Amino acid sequence: MTTIRISGLRCRGRLGVTEEERERPQEIVVDLEIEVEAADDALDATADYDGVLRVVRGLVATESFVLLETLARRIAQIVASQPGASSCRATVHKPGAARALKVDDVAASAVAGRGG
């Protein structure tokens, strides 16, 4: 098993407990750890991370979420279902919440494997 790590994927999406928060897109930062079994030195033997990033950006841009945890789980599930991926840990950071709370970070992580 090999892990592909992608850090700092910046997206804009609708996320928050209040309707007001979800009305305006805000910055969301995503980190991914994708487990792959790359048996050959070929793109089709692993997860295409360019394609993975497009899928994650599309999800964040088009869907609205109340909970950070739900978004992290949904990203992990969709990435784990991509060709070549066995599982994914997705960590979603909400920089605006961290600034408002005067802390370094507000984040949630979720793990999903193929089929779940």
ABEGO torsion letter per residue (X at the ends): XBBBBBBGBBBBBBBEABAAAAABBBBBBBBBBBBBBBABBBAAABBBAAAAAAAAAAAAAABBBABAAAAAAAAAAAAAABBGBABBBBBBBBAAAAAAAGBABBBBBBBBBBGX
